[in-house]
Amino acid sequence: MLDDNDIQKLIKAQKEVFVTKKEFEGLIDIVATKDDLKEFVTKKDFDEFKDNSLSKLDRISEGIVPLKEEKIIKDEQDIKQKKVLEIHNAALKNNKILSQEQSLEIDKLRVF
């Protein structure tokens, strides 16, 4: 159980950390009130900012969708083109149309 000395020690320690009622009343005049802040940013200003930001994001995403679709198509075309090149290279090697050096050079360039 706490005795009077313990309570006095706690009160003394709290004075360094917490604001007393008298100190707080003195600070009230310094702190900005809600009405003071209304001058800076109104709800209407914030709503306009939000609407403009969302409109810009919508325009950006409209531009991204076609790019994404083009990338998918381009990737499919690349896969088909690589397959055709593999078939051509294999046929040229098998029928000895390419020299051994040319075949090795093609193999070095292979990125697929």
Secondary structure as the mmCIF struct_conf table of DSSP 4:
data_model
#
loop_
_struct_conf.conf_type_id
_struct_conf.id
_struct_conf.beg_label_comp_id
_struct_conf.beg_label_asym_id
_struct_conf.beg_label_seq_id
_struct_conf.end_label_comp_id
_struct_conf.end_label_asym_id
_struct_conf.end_label_seq_id
HELX_RH_AL_P HELX_RH_AL_P1 ASP A 4 VAL A 17
BEND BEND1 PHE A 18 PHE A 18
HELX_LH_PP_P HELX_LH_PP_P1 VAL A 19 THR A 20
HELX_RH_AL_P HELX_RH_AL_P2 LYS A 21 LEU A 27
TURN_TY1_P TURN_TY1_P1 ILE A 28 ILE A 30
BEND BEND2 VAL A 31 VAL A 31
HELX_LH_PP_P HELX_LH_PP_P2 ALA A 32 THR A 33
HELX_RH_AL_P HELX_RH_AL_P3 LYS A 34 LYS A 38
TURN_TY1_P TURN_TY1_P2 GLU A 39 PHE A 40
HELX_RH_AL_P HELX_RH_AL_P4 LYS A 43 ASN A 94
TURN_TY1_P TURN_TY1_P3 ASN A 95 LYS A 96
BEND BEND3 LEU A 98 LEU A 98
HELX_RH_AL_P HELX_RH_AL_P5 GLN A 100 LEU A 109
#
